[in-house]
């Protein structure tokens, strides 16, 4: 679990992208709120940082009061940049923390739930594939679509079958579960 900061950021991005945006998950997983907060920070804080820097420079220049000069704005530049850098670092912090969380092993209770959920998804995939192939016996095109669905579903499930699942595996399982129920 020795990961560089860049890899943590990429893992955090993947974790935030994989976690389903379903409000019903809020009552079952405490990570739902953290993921939603991290998504909000990554989406809006870069613009907030830019707005903060521009407004501080504008207000410090004195132009709104009619006595402005560029020297006043230049004098306020270090303070504006500190605030801007602080706000722009928040998305990076959110991605790093999400990457750390994604790399953690699931607690035993959640790991057992993960394994039972994985078995349910496997059963659902087998039943759905059997229904699709059985329904489309007379249509060759639909049968090939059923096979490709089965093949991609089996690959996704096989990649999730790990002995010690992590939070990113849970996000992939939830994503797969919500994708198959549509």
Protein Blocks (a to p, Z undefined) as FASTA:
>chain_A
ZZcfklmmmmmmmmmmmpccdfklmmmpmklmmmmmmmmmmmmmmmmmmmmmmmmmmmmn
ommnopacfklmmmmmmmmmmmmmmmmmmmmmmmmmmmmmmmpccdfklmmmmmmmmmmm
mmmmmmmmmmmmmmmmmpmklmmmmmmmmmmmmmmmmmmmcfbdcfklmmmmmmmmmmmm
ZZ
